[in-house]
Amino acid sequence: MNASDLFVKALENEGVEFVYGVPGEENLDFLEALRKSSIELVLTRHEQGAAFMAATYGRLTGKAGVCLATLGPGATNLVTGAAYAQLGAFPMLMVTGQKPIKSSKQGQFQIVDVVRMMGPLTKYTRQIVNVNLIPSMVREAFRLAQEERPGAVHLELPEDIAAEPVDVTTAPVFEISHTHRPLASDRVIAEAAQMIKAASYPLLLIAAGANRTRVRSALDDFVADTGIYFFTTQMGKGVIDENHPQCLGTAALSSNDYIHCAIDRADLVVNVGHDLVEKPPFFMEHGGKRVIHINFSSAAVDNVYFPQHEVVGDIAESIKRLTRMLGELQQDCAYFRRVKEHLFEHLLEHAADPGFPLKPQKLVADVRQVMPDDGVIALDNGVYKLWFARNYLASEPNTVLLDNALATMGAGLPSAMEVARLWPQRRVLAINGDGGFMMNCQELETAVRLKLNLVVLVLNDAAYGMIRWKQYGMGYPDYGLEFGNPDFVQFAESFGAGGHRVTASEQFAPLLERCFGAGGVHLIDLPVDYNENNRVLIDELKEKVCLL
């Protein structure tokens, strides 16, 4: 047995079943150890795709996904994936190679200080210099990756260390310990309960950190027993069914949307699982509404977020204790009900518009019509993400996967691929702008090779639409954001996937249904009309909202 064999045994000890990546010559000992193990290698076409898949595995399972790259350029290609996992709180371990550290005949060829490079992007990054340290370093990496708040970790395995033999002095793999999260004190819980009881218009905010099985169950009971109205951040969608009568929707924008009428009326917001990494769902002001922060860790204070009370500890237990202490709240919900009625009337506008190219509202409505409640949409980053966050009602957790932390382009396709690989019986739809799709479009080959059931939707406007929308909102001329596209249908077919182009509004939903029915990988090229971005998201909302 050599160091690579020991490393892989340590991964097996952690329950690792898959490693995603692009190996290089410095990883060949590690690759051979993988071949002899129970772990499956998922070969991708780019290290970034491997990192996004590993991070999505961590996001959906709570167990650290593992990705592999070689030294130098392979390692640098993991950087965006590291930031994606770290900011999004997705547990992930990156393993990279390196030139021999004891003796090398290649000077500084391809050598980058990867450990220092990963420092600001991870919870833990180390170079392995001694085979005897492998079991403890792997255990520590997984502990930190999976411990709240989860994130990215990194281990570098140099080529010469990877090949070193293991002797009798080497420690075996470590038994995995089990820990219990600390609980908030009774006094802190009682103070939070008193603040909620004293509020005339309390609101509950559900954010990304609440997307844990036990927390979801506790929040269901909290909402049912107290009667409190709630809204979500983009990454909190689906924690509670958004068809719930007390749901006010998603804060896709930070201000000037219908939901902000309710937020402005609220005198207290109970904020569960949110931190500053997510784009703010609303802005706090001195002398304004009070905020209770309920999370696994304390709040980082910022100009837009400075909660007056913090309940720090296991979120599920905190919510359960609050529920028992509060009972049904005595509050006037008439205004919140009125906001909900106006909001949901607004969401239905243009949902049946026959115009072509499709308006965003029609796009979202058609997708929701075809997707079952357990179907998963995985969104890349673009202005369409706001439309899906606002207009698509999620009935179950982890059925709307979007990134509102790093908000990187290029993650939508690999993320959807991992969902389709993990949950092959579910309908999975990757939703990409044409700009974001082209950043990792090579992974179509990976999807076809893995025999996934996946539909890839490319929203074609031949421009960087999100930036163009912002450009309009700032009053600048339309400049510098248009580009050309390949023939996406032929592109998909060249990889062995099905390629389809929509040429009329009424074609889209039936085509989407047929693609799911056929199975395999399909790409749909769909022209979209983004004029609604400016009309609704900027001009109309400023005139309409908060006049209720």
C-alpha positions, 0 to 999 in steps of 0.5 A: 500500500502506498500513500495514494491507497491510504488517501483513497481508503480514508475517502472510503471511510468518509463514505465517498462514492464518487470523485469528479475531475480531470486527472493529470500526470501528477495524479496517476498514483491517486488515479490507480488507487481510485481504480482499485477502490469502491469509488467511481471516477466521474470524468468531466471535460473541465475542472470547473464542471467537476467542482460544480458537480461536486459542490451540488452533490454536497448541496443536496446530500450534506456530505462533502463532494470530492473533485480532483485536478492536477497541479498548476492550470488544473488547480487554478481552474478549480478556483471559481468552484471553490468560491461557489462552494464556500459562499454557497455553504456547499461542503466540498473537498478539492484534491490537487496534485503537485510536482515532487517536493523532495527532489524535482528535475523540472525547476518551477515548471507549472508550479503555483502556490496552490495552498496559499491561492486556496486560502481565502476561498476555503475553510481549510487548505494544506499540502500533505508532506508526510504519509503518516498525516494523511488519515488525520488530514482527510478526517479534519478536512471532512469535519470542517467541510461538513460542519456548519457553516459548510464550505470548501476545503482543499488538500494537495498531494505531491507526486512523490508523496503520493507514491511513498509506501505505507509502513507499520508506523502509519496511523490507520484511518480515523473513526468518524466522531459524532457531535451535537450542535450547541443550543441557544440558552433559555433566556435568549429563546424567551427574549425572542418569544417576547419580541415576537409576541409584542410585534403587531406585524411580525414576518418570518424570513426563510433563507438558505441556512434553513434548508436542512431536513430537521429545520424544514420540519420545525418551520412547518410546525412554527408557521402552522401553530403561530399563523405567521406570514413568511417570505423567502430568499432566493436560496430559501425557496421551497423550504416550505411549500410556496403555495402555502396560504401564508406565503408571501413569495420570494424576495428576488429583488432587494427593494421596490417589489410587491413583497417589500410592501409587506416588509415595509409594514412589518415591525419585526422580521424573524430571520432564519438561516440568512447571512450576508453572503446571500444578496440582501432580501431587504435593507435594514435602517436605523430606527426601522423594523427590528430583526431577530437573527436565528442561525447556527452562528452569529451575524456579521454586522453590516450597514444593511444588516444589524439584528437587534437580537440573536438566537445562535445554536441549532436552528431546528431546536431553536424554532421548536422551542419558540413554537412551544412558547408562542402558540397562535399569534394575535396579529392583524394579517389583513394587510399581508393578505392584501399584499399576497393577493396583489402579488399573485395577480401580478405573477399571472400577468402575461403567463398566457401571452402568445407573443414570440419570442417568449416573455419571461412570465410565459416562460416561467408559467410553461416550465411550471406547467411541465415540471412536477412538484419534485422536478428540479430546475437548476438555473445558471446566472442571468436576469431570468433567475429573477423571474424564476425566483419571483414567479416559479412557486416551489412546492418542495425543497431543493427543486429550485437550485440557484446561486445567489451567493457567488452568482457565477455564470457557468454553473447551471449545466454541471449542477443540473447534471449532478441532480440528474445523476443523483436522482435519475427518476426525477425531471431535471431541467437546466436553465441557462442564458446563452452566455452562461451556457457557452462557459461550460457547454463542453459538459454536454459530452459528459452528460451524454456519456453518463447517459443522463436524463436531462433537458437543457434550456438555452435562452437565446437573446444573443447578449449578456442580458443581466448586465444589459438590464442593469445598464438600462436601469442606470440610464446608460446607452445600450452598448458592448453586450451583444454577441453571436451564437452558434447553431445550438441545435447542431451543436447539441446534435454533434455531441449525440444529444437531441437538438430542438429550436422553438419558433412559436410560443405554443410550441414550447410547453409541448416540446418540453414535455416530449423531451422529458418523455423521450429520455436522454439529453436534449437541448432546446434553443428558445428565443426570449423577449427581455423587454419585460425586464425593463418594463416590469422590473424597473419602470412598472414596479417603481410606480405600482408597489406600496400603493396597496 
